Amino acid sequence: MWGRAGGGVKLLGRNIPSVLRMTKEVDLKISRRLCIKPQEESNLQPRSGSTLRVPGHKPTDWEKRFLLWAGSFKKPEDIPETVSIETIRAAKTTLRVKFSYVMIAVTILGCVVMVIRGKQAMKRHETLTSINLEKKAHWREEVTESTSAK
């Protein structure tokens, strides 16, 4: 189709960025390393949260509730003045999992209720088609009454 294999390579070479096109044989490992910061730069800038970390965290009222609901502590009096961040994170994760289980159960319950109601409506011969036909007939009657009144 191209006459020779080099024609297809030249066509694909148009999509390569101009910096990489200058060299004939580009190593992909080199181009990936262009986006990575050197080790010296990352060591010079300390992370703001990790170096000045306080050993304990005073929980807020909501965090105390989370700790109680997650089962980390039995009573509000059992919660110490300072709690580790990991304990609070674990309690929040436990609550997320419990909440997702509750949402799954509510969704399944809602589906079962909708199926039961749909079957009851079928027994009464109530379908969306019949309801829509009744609405349109009612609208037609209203239109004919309004035009005949004028």
C-alpha positions in Angstrom: 0.0 0.0 0.0 2.8 2.5 0.9 5.3 1.1 -1.5 7.8 0.7 1.3 7.6 0.3 5.1 9.2 3.6 5.8 6.2 5.6 4.6 4.0 4.4 7.4 6.6 5.2 10.0 6.9 8.7 8.6 3.2 9.1 8.8 3.1 8.0 12.4 6.1 10.2 13.2 4.0 13.3 12.6 2.1 12.6 15.9 5.3 12.5 17.9 6.1 15.8 19.8 8.8 17.9 18.2 11.2 17.5 21.1 11.2 13.7 20.6 11.2 13.9 16.8 14.7 15.5 16.8 16.4 12.3 17.8 16.2 9.3 15.6 16.0 6.6 18.3 14.0 7.8 21.3 14.0 5.7 24.4 10.6 5.7 26.0 12.2 5.5 29.5 13.9 8.8 29.0 10.6 10.5 28.0 8.9 9.1 31.1 11.6 10.5 33.4 11.0 14.0 32.2 7.9 14.2 34.3 9.4 12.9 37.5 11.0 15.3 40.0 14.6 14.7 41.0 15.1 13.3 44.5 17.1 16.4 45.7 14.1 18.7 45.1 11.6 16.6 47.0 13.9 16.2 50.0 14.5 20.0 50.3 10.8 20.8 50.7 9.4 19.3 53.9 5.8 18.2 53.8 3.7 20.6 55.8 1.5 18.0 57.6 4.1 15.3 58.3 6.8 17.2 60.1 4.6 19.2 62.5 2.2 16.4 63.4 0.7 16.6 66.9 0.7 13.3 68.7 -3.0 13.6 69.7 -6.1 15.2 68.3 -8.9 16.7 70.3 -12.1 15.3 68.7 -15.0 17.5 67.9 -18.5 16.7 68.9 -19.2 15.1 65.6 -16.0 13.0 65.8 -17.1 11.9 69.3 -20.4 10.7 67.8 -18.6 8.9 65.0 -16.4 7.1 67.6 -19.5 6.1 69.6 -21.5 4.9 66.5 -18.6 3.0 65.1 -18.2 1.1 68.4 -14.7 2.4 69.3 -15.9 3.5 72.7 -19.0 2.4 74.6 -19.9 5.7 76.4 -19.1 9.4 75.8 -17.3 9.4 79.1 -14.9 6.8 77.8 -13.5 9.0 75.0 -10.2 10.5 76.1 -9.3 14.2 75.6 -6.9 13.4 72.7 -7.4 10.6 70.2 -5.1 9.6 67.4 -6.1 10.6 63.9 -5.9 6.9 62.9 -8.6 6.0 65.4 -10.9 8.7 64.0 -10.2 7.6 60.4 -11.0 4.0 61.3 -14.3 5.1 62.9 -15.2 7.1 59.8 -14.4 4.2 57.5 -16.5 1.8 59.7 -19.4 4.2 59.5 -19.0 4.5 55.7 -19.2 0.7 55.4 -22.3 0.5 57.7 -24.0 3.4 55.8 -23.4 1.6 52.5 -24.9 -1.6 53.9 -28.0 0.4 55.0 -28.3 2.0 51.5 -28.0 -1.4 49.8 -30.8 -2.8 52.1 -33.0 0.2 51.4 -32.5 -0.1 47.7 -33.4 -3.8 47.7 -36.4 -3.1 49.9 -37.6 -0.3 47.5 -37.2 -2.6 44.5 -39.3 -5.3 46.2 -42.0 -2.8 47.1 -42.2 -1.5 43.6 -42.5 -5.0 42.2 -45.4 -5.8 44.6 -47.1 -2.5 43.8 -46.7 -3.1 40.0 -48.3 -6.6 40.3 -51.2 -5.2 42.3 -51.7 -2.5 39.6 -51.7 -5.2 36.9 -54.5 -7.1 38.8 -56.5 -3.9 38.8 -55.7 -3.4 35.1 -53.9 -0.2 35.7 -51.2 0.3 33.2 -49.3 3.4 32.1 -50.9 3.1 28.6 -54.4 3.1 30.0 -53.7 6.0 32.4 -52.2 8.0 29.5 -55.1 7.3 27.2 -57.5 8.4 30.0 -55.6 11.7 30.4 -55.6 12.4 26.7 -59.3 11.7 26.5 -59.9 14.1 29.4 -57.8 16.8 27.7 -59.7 16.3 24.4 -63.0 16.8 26.3 -61.7 20.0 27.9 -60.6 21.3 24.5 -63.9 20.5 22.9 -65.8 22.1 25.9 -63.6 25.3 25.7 -64.1 25.6 21.9 -67.9 25.0 22.1 -68.2 27.6 24.9 -66.7 30.3 22.7 
